[in-house]
Every structure is written in C-alpha cells, then in structure tokens.
C-alpha cells in the first residue's frame, strides 16, 4: 500500500466514501482520480490488533459511468456527499 501511494502522481485526489467497521475489521470504499485515464474505485479492508493495522486487502477497478451500468446506478454513491452529488 505504501508503494502504491508513493507512486501516485501529485495530481491524484482520494475521496473516501462508505466506511464500515465491525469488530477488528474496517472497510473503506473510495475513489482515486487525477493522473489516470479513468477514476479508480477501491475497497480497502483493514484488520486491527491493539490499535495497529496487521492485515490489509484491497480491490481496484476502473469507474464506469452510471449510464453505462446495468442498473443505471453510480459505482460510487458517496454517502458523505450531498444528495445532488450522488446523482452526478
């Protein structure tokens, strides 16, 4: 993860979306934009022990525009954004 972040262009922007915690697991759904052909969506899963990250898993994929998805829904409905932002 450190290598991935260190290699990102300076123009890269990260937007956290849904953040879910249960027990010793935390999941973050986020968007990386800037410096790529298309925005990337990622899900990071962290496992904690004694307040430290002891395990990390992730998945990255290109973002698909809402009008190009089967259901017509955005792939990144940011719950932290206002309602108008979610429909963009």
Biopython code that builds the backbone (N, CA, C, O; Angstrom):
import numpy as np
from Bio.PDB.StructureBuilder import StructureBuilder

atoms = [
    (1, "UNK", "N", (0.823, -1.184, 0.000)),
    (1, "UNK", "CA", (0.000, 0.000, 0.000)),
    (1, "UNK", "C", (0.872, 1.256, 0.000)),
    (1, "UNK", "O", (0.577, 2.215, -0.713)),
    (2, "UNK", "N", (1.925, 1.255, 0.782)),
    (2, "UNK", "CA", (2.814, 2.427, 0.813)),
    (2, "UNK", "C", (3.406, 2.695, -0.565)),
    (2, "UNK", "O", (3.492, 3.847, -0.991)),
    (3, "UNK", "N", (3.815, 1.639, -1.263)),
    (3, "UNK", "CA", (4.374, 1.787, -2.607)),
    (3, "UNK", "C", (3.362, 2.332, -3.590)),
    (3, "UNK", "O", (3.694, 3.177, -4.421)),
    (4, "UNK", "N", (2.121, 1.855, -3.503)),
    (4, "UNK", "CA", (1.054, 2.339, -4.381)),
    (4, "UNK", "C", (0.853, 3.839, -4.174)),
    (4, "UNK", "O", (0.796, 4.599, -5.141)),
    (5, "UNK", "N", (0.748, 4.256, -2.936)),
    (5, "UNK", "CA", (0.510, 5.669, -2.630)),
    (5, "UNK", "C", (1.715, 6.518, -3.031)),
    (5, "UNK", "O", (1.541, 7.606, -3.580)),
    (6, "UNK", "N", (2.918, 6.048, -2.770)),
    (6, "UNK", "CA", (4.123, 6.811, -3.103)),
    (6, "UNK", "C", (4.266, 7.014, -4.611)),
    (6, "UNK", "O", (4.815, 8.026, -5.046)),
    (7, "UNK", "N", (3.780, 6.068, -5.411)),
    (7, "UNK", "CA", (3.909, 6.148, -6.866)),
    (7, "UNK", "C", (2.798, 6.935, -7.542)),
    (7, "UNK", "O", (2.840, 7.123, -8.758)),
    (8, "UNK", "N", (1.803, 7.401, -6.789)),
    (8, "UNK", "CA", (0.708, 8.154, -7.396)),
    (8, "UNK", "C", (1.177, 9.541, -7.829)),
    (8, "UNK", "O", (2.002, 10.159, -7.156)),
    (9, "UNK", "N", (0.647, 10.032, -8.960)),
    (9, "UNK", "CA", (1.000, 11.396, -9.383)),
    (9, "UNK", "C", (0.539, 12.428, -8.355)),
    (9, "UNK", "O", (-0.399, 12.178, -7.598)),
    (10, "UNK", "N", (1.191, 13.573, -8.329)),
    (10, "UNK", "CA", (0.830, 14.645, -7.393)),
    (10, "UNK", "C", (-0.586, 15.155, -7.611)),
    (10, "UNK", "O", (-1.175, 15.754, -6.712)),
    (11, "UNK", "N", (-1.136, 14.924, -8.798)),
    (11, "UNK", "CA", (-2.493, 15.397, -9.118)),
    (11, "UNK", "C", (-3.577, 14.457, -8.604)),
    (11, "UNK", "O", (-4.764, 14.749, -8.746)),
    (12, "UNK", "N", (-3.191, 13.352, -8.019)),
    (12, "UNK", "CA", (-4.162, 12.363, -7.552)),
    (12, "UNK", "C", (-4.967, 12.896, -6.377)),
    (12, "UNK", "O", (-4.434, 13.530, -5.466)),
    (13, "UNK", "N", (-6.251, 12.625, -6.422)),
    (13, "UNK", "CA", (-7.171, 13.015, -5.348)),
    (13, "UNK", "C", (-7.848, 11.747, -4.828)),
    (13, "UNK", "O", (-8.224, 10.882, -5.618)),
    (14, "UNK", "N", (-8.005, 11.629, -3.522)),
    (14, "UNK", "CA", (-8.698, 10.480, -2.919)),
    (14, "UNK", "C", (-9.946, 10.976, -2.210)),
    (14, "UNK", "O", (-9.896, 11.923, -1.426)),
    (15, "UNK", "N", (-11.073, 10.319, -2.498)),
    (15, "UNK", "CA", (-12.339, 10.641, -1.827)),
    (15, "UNK", "C", (-12.814, 9.401, -1.083)),
    (15, "UNK", "O", (-13.134, 8.395, -1.717)),
    (16, "UNK", "N", (-12.869, 9.445, 0.246)),
    (16, "UNK", "CA", (-13.446, 8.310, 0.958)),
    (16, "UNK", "C", (-14.955, 8.317, 0.784)),
    (16, "UNK", "O", (-15.582, 9.376, 0.748)),
    (17, "UNK", "N", (-15.523, 7.144, 0.677)),
    (17, "UNK", "CA", (-16.976, 7.009, 0.582)),
    (17, "UNK", "C", (-17.495, 6.324, 1.832)),
    (17, "UNK", "O", (-17.360, 6.849, 2.937)),
    (18, "UNK", "N", (-18.084, 5.161, 1.658)),
    (18, "UNK", "CA", (-18.609, 4.411, 2.793)),
    (18, "UNK", "C", (-17.455, 3.876, 3.635)),
    (18, "UNK", "O", (-16.458, 3.382, 3.108)),
    (19, "UNK", "N", (-17.608, 3.983, 4.934)),
    (19, "UNK", "CA", (-16.641, 3.430, 5.874)),
    (19, "UNK", "C", (-17.432, 2.571, 6.853)),
    (19, "UNK", "O", (-18.343, 3.054, 7.526)),
    (20, "UNK", "N", (-17.074, 1.303, 6.922)),
    (20, "UNK", "CA", (-17.817, 0.349, 7.740)),
    (20, "UNK", "C", (-16.841, -0.360, 8.671)),
    (20, "UNK", "O", (-15.782, -0.814, 8.237)),
    (21, "UNK", "N", (-17.192, -0.454, 9.935)),
    (21, "UNK", "CA", (-16.348, -1.137, 10.913)),
    (21, "UNK", "C", (-17.176, -2.182, 11.644)),
    (21, "UNK", "O", (-18.327, -1.948, 12.012)),
    (22, "UNK", "N", (-16.563, -3.329, 11.841)),
    (22, "UNK", "CA", (-17.188, -4.399, 12.619)),
    (22, "UNK", "C", (-16.082, -5.197, 13.292)),
    (22, "UNK", "O", (-15.219, -5.775, 12.630)),
    (23, "UNK", "N", (-16.123, -5.218, 14.603)),
    (23, "UNK", "CA", (-15.087, -5.936, 15.348)),
    (23, "UNK", "C", (-13.722, -5.347, 15.056)),
    (23, "UNK", "O", (-13.515, -4.145, 15.224)),
    (24, "UNK", "N", (-12.776, -6.191, 14.614)),
    (24, "UNK", "CA", (-11.426, -5.719, 14.319)),
    (24, "UNK", "C", (-11.224, -5.387, 12.839)),
    (24, "UNK", "O", (-10.093, -5.167, 12.407)),
    (25, "UNK", "N", (-12.322, -5.346, 12.051)),
    (25, "UNK", "CA", (-12.239, -5.062, 10.618)),
    (25, "UNK", "C", (-12.813, -3.689, 10.287)),
    (25, "UNK", "O", (-13.828, -3.273, 10.846)),
    (26, "UNK", "N", (-12.146, -2.991, 9.367)),
    (26, "UNK", "CA", (-12.637, -1.716, 8.847)),
    (26, "UNK", "C", (-12.549, -1.788, 7.329)),
    (26, "UNK", "O", (-11.522, -2.188, 6.780)),
    (27, "UNK", "N", (-13.636, -1.398, 6.644)),
    (27, "UNK", "CA", (-13.670, -1.370, 5.190)),
    (27, "UNK", "C", (-13.909, 0.068, 4.735)),
    (27, "UNK", "O", (-14.777, 0.759, 5.269)),
    (28, "UNK", "N", (-13.135, 0.515, 3.748)),
    (28, "UNK", "CA", (-13.282, 1.856, 3.196)),
    (28, "UNK", "C", (-13.462, 1.740, 1.691)),
    (28, "UNK", "O", (-12.646, 1.124, 1.005)),
    (29, "UNK", "N", (-14.546, 2.341, 1.176)),
    (29, "UNK", "CA", (-14.802, 2.405, -0.261)),
    (29, "UNK", "C", (-14.395, 3.796, -0.705)),
    (29, "UNK", "O", (-14.909, 4.778, -0.171)),
    (30, "UNK", "N", (-13.486, 3.912, -1.668)),
    (30, "UNK", "CA", (-13.004, 5.234, -2.054)),
    (30, "UNK", "C", (-12.748, 5.353, -3.546)),
    (30, "UNK", "O", (-12.729, 4.363, -4.277)),
    (31, "UNK", "N", (-12.551, 6.596, -3.977)),
    (31, "UNK", "CA", (-12.288, 6.906, -5.395)),
    (31, "UNK", "C", (-10.948, 7.638, -5.508)),
    (31, "UNK", "O", (-10.681, 8.593, -4.779)),
    (32, "UNK", "N", (-10.109, 7.163, -6.443)),
    (32, "UNK", "CA", (-8.861, 7.821, -6.800)),
    (32, "UNK", "C", (-9.079, 8.479, -8.158)),
    (32, "UNK", "O", (-9.485, 7.810, -9.109)),
    (33, "UNK", "N", (-8.815, 9.778, -8.261)),
    (33, "UNK", "CA", (-8.970, 10.455, -9.542)),
    (33, "UNK", "C", (-7.785, 11.393, -9.768)),
    (33, "UNK", "O", (-7.058, 11.733, -8.834)),
    (34, "UNK", "N", (-7.606, 11.799, -11.013)),
    (34, "UNK", "CA", (-6.481, 12.664, -11.372)),
    (34, "UNK", "C", (-5.245, 11.829, -11.631)),
    (34, "UNK", "O", (-4.857, 11.009, -10.799)),
    (35, "UNK", "N", (-4.629, 12.032, -12.773)),
    (35, "UNK", "CA", (-3.421, 11.276, -13.091)),
    (35, "UNK", "C", (-3.683, 9.915, -13.695)),
    (35, "UNK", "O", (-2.740, 9.173, -13.968)),
    (36, "UNK", "N", (-4.953, 9.566, -13.914)),
    (36, "UNK", "CA", (-5.321, 8.287, -14.523)),
    (36, "UNK", "C", (-6.202, 8.556, -15.731)),
    (36, "UNK", "O", (-6.778, 9.637, -15.857)),
    (37, "UNK", "N", (-6.309, 7.562, -16.631)),
    (37, "UNK", "CA", (-7.237, 7.691, -17.758)),
    (37, "UNK", "C", (-8.671, 7.785, -17.264)),
    (37, "UNK", "O", (-9.456, 8.591, -17.763)),
    (38, "UNK", "N", (-9.013, 6.954, -16.278)),
    (38, "UNK", "CA", (-10.346, 6.936, -15.665)),
    (38, "UNK", "C", (-10.166, 6.916, -14.160)),
    (38, "UNK", "O", (-9.143, 6.440, -13.666)),
    (39, "UNK", "N", (-11.148, 7.427, -13.419)),
    (39, "UNK", "CA", (-11.065, 7.278, -11.959)),
    (39, "UNK", "C", (-11.050, 5.795, -11.575)),
    (39, "UNK", "O", (-11.664, 4.965, -12.246)),
    (40, "UNK", "N", (-10.355, 5.479, -10.507)),
    (40, "UNK", "CA", (-10.312, 4.131, -9.964)),
    (40, "UNK", "C", (-11.131, 4.090, -8.684)),
    (40, "UNK", "O", (-11.064, 5.004, -7.862)),
    (41, "UNK", "N", (-11.901, 3.024, -8.523)),
    (41, "UNK", "CA", (-12.630, 2.800, -7.277)),
    (41, "UNK", "C", (-11.919, 1.686, -6.530)),
    (41, "UNK", "O", (-11.470, 0.704, -7.120)),
    (42, "UNK", "N", (-11.828, 1.858, -5.240)),
    (42, "UNK", "CA", (-11.141, 0.858, -4.443)),
    (42, "UNK", "C", (-11.901, 0.533, -3.183)),
    (42, "UNK", "O", (-12.635, 1.356, -2.636)),
    (43, "UNK", "N", (-11.704, -0.690, -2.739)),
    (43, "UNK", "CA", (-12.197, -1.107, -1.437)),
    (43, "UNK", "C", (-10.983, -1.625, -0.684)),
    (43, "UNK", "O", (-10.302, -2.548, -1.132)),
    (44, "UNK", "N", (-10.724, -1.018, 0.466)),
    (44, "UNK", "CA", (-9.637, -1.451, 1.331)),
    (44, "UNK", "C", (-10.233, -2.065, 2.579)),
    (44, "UNK", "O", (-11.145, -1.506, 3.189)),
    (45, "UNK", "N", (-9.713, -3.212, 2.951)),
    (45, "UNK", "CA", (-10.155, -3.891, 4.170)),
    (45, "UNK", "C", (-8.942, -4.005, 5.087)),
    (45, "UNK", "O", (-7.906, -4.554, 4.709)),
    (46, "UNK", "N", (-9.089, -3.481, 6.290)),
    (46, "UNK", "CA", (-8.012, -3.494, 7.270)),
    (46, "UNK", "C", (-8.430, -4.329, 8.475)),
    (46, "UNK", "O", (-9.583, -4.293, 8.904)),
    (47, "UNK", "N", (-7.467, -5.083, 9.016)),
    (47, "UNK", "CA", (-7.691, -5.784, 10.272)),
    (47, "UNK", "C", (-6.737, -5.204, 11.298)),
    (47, "UNK", "O", (-5.543, -5.045, 11.041)),
    (48, "UNK", "N", (-7.283, -4.890, 12.465)),
    (48, "UNK", "CA", (-6.517, -4.245, 13.528)),
    (48, "UNK", "C", (-6.297, -5.189, 14.703)),
    (48, "UNK", "O", (-7.148, -6.016, 15.027)),
    (49, "UNK", "N", (-5.144, -5.045, 15.327)),
    (49, "UNK", "CA", (-4.837, -5.689, 16.617)),
    (49, "UNK", "C", (-4.135, -4.653, 17.480)),
    (49, "UNK", "O", (-3.146, -4.058, 17.053)),
    (50, "UNK", "N", (-4.628, -4.436, 18.666)),
    (50, "UNK", "CA", (-4.030, -3.481, 19.600)),
    (50, "UNK", "C", (-3.843, -2.100, 18.965)),
    (50, "UNK", "O", (-2.843, -1.428, 19.218)),
    (51, "UNK", "N", (-4.802, -1.681, 18.145)),
    (51, "UNK", "CA", (-4.768, -0.357, 17.532)),
    (51, "UNK", "C", (-3.862, -0.227, 16.321)),
    (51, "UNK", "O", (-3.703, 0.872, 15.790)),
    (52, "UNK", "N", (-3.261, -1.333, 15.870)),
    (52, "UNK", "CA", (-2.363, -1.310, 14.715)),
    (52, "UNK", "C", (-2.940, -2.127, 13.570)),
    (52, "UNK", "O", (-3.601, -3.141, 13.793)),
    (53, "UNK", "N", (-2.687, -1.683, 12.345)),
    (53, "UNK", "CA", (-3.092, -2.455, 11.169)),
    (53, "UNK", "C", (-2.161, -3.653, 11.053)),
    (53, "UNK", "O", (-0.944, -3.492, 10.959)),
    (54, "UNK", "N", (-2.731, -4.852, 11.059)),
    (54, "UNK", "CA", (-1.922, -6.066, 10.949)),
    (54, "UNK", "C", (-2.201, -6.813, 9.645)),
    (54, "UNK", "O", (-1.496, -7.760, 9.298)),
    (55, "UNK", "N", (-3.226, -6.379, 8.935)),
    (55, "UNK", "CA", (-3.562, -7.028, 7.670)),
    (55, "UNK", "C", (-4.287, -6.015, 6.790)),
    (55, "UNK", "O", (-5.078, -5.207, 7.278)),
    (56, "UNK", "N", (-4.007, -6.067, 5.484)),
    (56, "UNK", "CA", (-4.655, -5.179, 4.523)),
    (56, "UNK", "C", (-4.952, -5.959, 3.249)),
    (56, "UNK", "O", (-4.109, -6.703, 2.749)),
    (57, "UNK", "N", (-6.149, -5.778, 2.738)),
    (57, "UNK", "CA", (-6.554, -6.351, 1.451)),
    (57, "UNK", "C", (-7.233, -5.247, 0.658)),
    (57, "UNK", "O", (-7.851, -4.352, 1.233)),
    (58, "UNK", "N", (-7.118, -5.311, -0.668)),
    (58, "UNK", "CA", (-7.779, -4.278, -1.464)),
    (58, "UNK", "C", (-8.174, -4.803, -2.833)),
    (58, "UNK", "O", (-7.688, -5.831, -3.303)),
    (59, "UNK", "N", (-9.075, -4.054, -3.451)),
    (59, "UNK", "CA", (-9.528, -4.318, -4.812)),
    (59, "UNK", "C", (-9.623, -2.963, -5.497)),
    (59, "UNK", "O", (-10.160, -2.017, -4.920)),
    (60, "UNK", "N", (-9.109, -2.855, -6.721)),
    (60, "UNK", "CA", (-9.206, -1.633, -7.520)),
    (60, "UNK", "C", (-9.832, -1.951, -8.867)),
    (60, "UNK", "O", (-9.583, -3.011, -9.440)),
    (61, "UNK", "N", (-10.647, -1.030, -9.371)),
    (61, "UNK", "CA", (-11.196, -1.198, -10.717)),
    (61, "UNK", "C", (-11.520, 0.167, -11.304)),
    (61, "UNK", "O", (-11.714, 1.140, -10.575)),
    (62, "UNK", "N", (-11.577, 0.226, -12.631)),
    (62, "UNK", "CA", (-11.972, 1.463, -13.301)),
    (62, "UNK", "C", (-13.413, 1.791, -12.968)),
    (62, "UNK", "O", (-14.257, 0.899, -12.873)),
    (63, "UNK", "N", (-13.693, 3.083, -12.788)),
    (63, "UNK", "CA", (-15.063, 3.508, -12.555)),
    (63, "UNK", "C", (-15.821, 3.514, -13.882)),
    (63, "UNK", "O", (-15.291, 3.942, -14.908)),
    (64, "UNK", "N", (-17.045, 3.043, -13.851)),
    (64, "UNK", "CA", (-17.930, 3.044, -15.013)),
    (64, "UNK", "C", (-19.007, 4.087, -14.755)),
    (64, "UNK", "O", (-19.571, 4.148, -13.663)),
    (65, "UNK", "N", (-19.291, 4.908, -15.762)),
    (65, "UNK", "CA", (-20.322, 5.940, -15.617)),
    (65, "UNK", "C", (-21.672, 5.301, -15.326)),
    (65, "UNK", "O", (-21.963, 4.212, -15.819)),
    (66, "UNK", "N", (-22.501, 5.973, -14.526)),
    (66, "UNK", "CA", (-23.807, 5.436, -14.121)),
    (66, "UNK", "C", (-24.640, 5.017, -15.330)),
    (66, "UNK", "O", (-25.291, 3.972, -15.298)),
    (67, "UNK", "N", (-24.626, 5.812, -16.384)),
    (67, "UNK", "CA", (-25.449, 5.486, -17.554)),
    (67, "UNK", "C", (-24.957, 4.224, -18.264)),
    (67, "UNK", "O", (-25.687, 3.659, -19.079)),
    (68, "UNK", "N", (-23.736, 3.771, -17.972)),
    (68, "UNK", "CA", (-23.200, 2.566, -18.600)),
    (68, "UNK", "C", (-23.308, 1.330, -17.714)),
    (68, "UNK", "O", (-22.899, 0.245, -18.127)),
    (69, "UNK", "N", (-23.852, 1.472, -16.499)),
    (69, "UNK", "CA", (-24.033, 0.303, -15.638)),
    (69, "UNK", "C", (-25.383, -0.341, -15.951)),
    (69, "UNK", "O", (-26.286, 0.326, -16.454)),
    (70, "UNK", "N", (-25.520, -1.597, -15.663)),
    (70, "UNK", "CA", (-26.760, -2.328, -15.947)),
    (70, "UNK", "C", (-27.948, -1.694, -15.230)),
    (70, "UNK", "O", (-29.015, -1.535, -15.823)),
    (71, "UNK", "N", (-27.772, -1.333, -13.967)),
    (71, "UNK", "CA", (-28.873, -0.771, -13.175)),
    (71, "UNK", "C", (-29.018, 0.741, -13.331)),
    (71, "UNK", "O", (-30.006, 1.321, -12.879)),
    (72, "UNK", "N", (-28.032, 1.382, -13.971)),
    (72, "UNK", "CA", (-28.078, 2.831, -14.116)),
    (72, "UNK", "C", (-27.686, 3.577, -12.850)),
    (72, "UNK", "O", (-27.906, 4.783, -12.743)),
    (73, "UNK", "N", (-27.107, 2.865, -11.895)),
    (73, "UNK", "CA", (-26.686, 3.475, -10.627)),
    (73, "UNK", "C", (-25.197, 3.776, -10.660)),
    (73, "UNK", "O", (-24.440, 3.057, -11.312)),
    (74, "UNK", "N", (-24.754, 4.840, -9.958)),
    (74, "UNK", "CA", (-23.320, 5.134, -9.908)),
    (74, "UNK", "C", (-22.577, 4.070, -9.099)),
    (74, "UNK", "O", (-23.132, 3.468, -8.179)),
    (75, "UNK", "N", (-21.320, 3.855, -9.459)),
    (75, "UNK", "CA", (-20.495, 2.903, -8.728)),
    (75, "UNK", "C", (-19.965, 3.493, -7.428)),
    (75, "UNK", "O", (-19.505, 2.761, -6.552)),
    (76, "UNK", "N", (-20.030, 4.817, -7.302)),
    (76, "UNK", "CA", (-19.507, 5.487, -6.121)),
    (76, "UNK", "C", (-20.543, 6.445, -5.560)),
    (76, "UNK", "O", (-20.408, 7.660, -5.699)),
    (77, "UNK", "N", (-21.578, 5.905, -4.927)),
    (77, "UNK", "CA", (-22.576, 6.780, -4.298)),
    (77, "UNK", "C", (-22.051, 7.215, -2.938)),
    (77, "UNK", "O", (-22.322, 6.566, -1.928)),
    (78, "UNK", "N", (-21.307, 8.304, -2.910)),
    (78, "UNK", "CA", (-20.632, 8.743, -1.702)),
    (78, "UNK", "C", (-21.639, 9.169, -0.641)),
    (78, "UNK", "O", (-22.283, 10.206, -0.798)),
    (79, "UNK", "N", (-21.794, 8.393, 0.446)),
    (79, "UNK", "CA", (-22.761, 8.741, 1.490)),
    (79, "UNK", "C", (-22.369, 9.993, 2.261)),
    (79, "UNK", "O", (-23.189, 10.554, 2.987)),
    (80, "UNK", "N", (-21.115, 10.440, 2.110)),
    (80, "UNK", "CA", (-20.659, 11.640, 2.809)),
    (80, "UNK", "C", (-20.945, 12.909, 2.011)),
    (80, "UNK", "O", (-20.805, 14.018, 2.528)),
    (81, "UNK", "N", (-21.349, 12.743, 0.740)),
    (81, "UNK", "CA", (-21.641, 13.907, -0.111)),
    (81, "UNK", "C", (-23.117, 14.252, -0.017)),
    (81, "UNK", "O", (-23.918, 13.456, 0.472)),
    (82, "UNK", "N", (-23.469, 15.425, -0.481)),
    (82, "UNK", "CA", (-24.871, 15.828, -0.518)),
    (82, "UNK", "C", (-25.642, 15.027, -1.549)),
    (82, "UNK", "O", (-25.045, 14.412, -2.432)),
    (83, "UNK", "N", (-26.937, 15.029, -1.447)),
    (83, "UNK", "CA", (-27.803, 14.263, -2.339)),
    (83, "UNK", "C", (-27.550, 14.598, -3.813)),
    (83, "UNK", "O", (-27.532, 13.690, -4.644)),
    (84, "UNK", "N", (-27.356, 15.867, -4.156)),
    (84, "UNK", "CA", (-27.130, 16.263, -5.540)),
    (84, "UNK", "C", (-25.838, 15.648, -6.083)),
    (84, "UNK", "O", (-25.768, 15.281, -7.256)),
    (85, "UNK", "N", (-24.808, 15.536, -5.219)),
    (85, "UNK", "CA", (-23.532, 14.962, -5.650)),
    (85, "UNK", "C", (-23.660, 13.490, -5.998)),
    (85, "UNK", "O", (-22.940, 12.997, -6.866)),
    (86, "UNK", "N", (-24.554, 12.789, -5.345)),
    (86, "UNK", "CA", (-24.700, 11.347, -5.571)),
    (86, "UNK", "C", (-25.260, 11.027, -6.940)),
    (86, "UNK", "O", (-25.019, 9.939, -7.464)),
    (87, "UNK", "N", (-25.991, 11.934, -7.522)),
    (87, "UNK", "CA", (-26.621, 11.663, -8.805)),
    (87, "UNK", "C", (-25.747, 12.093, -9.970)),
    (87, "UNK", "O", (-26.116, 11.874, -11.124)),
    (88, "UNK", "N", (-24.612, 12.691, -9.702)),
    (88, "UNK", "CA", (-23.717, 13.155, -10.770)),
    (88, "UNK", "C", (-22.967, 12.001, -11.384)),
    (88, "UNK", "O", (-22.168, 12.201, -12.298)),
]
sb = StructureBuilder()
sb.init_structure("model")
sb.init_model(0)
sb.init_chain("A")
sb.init_seg("    ")
for serial, (resi, resn, name, xyz) in enumerate(atoms, 1):
    if name == "N":
        sb.init_residue(resn, " ", resi, " ")
    sb.init_atom(name, np.array(xyz, "f"), 0.0, 1.0, " ", f" {name:<3s}", serial, name[0])
structure = sb.get_structure()
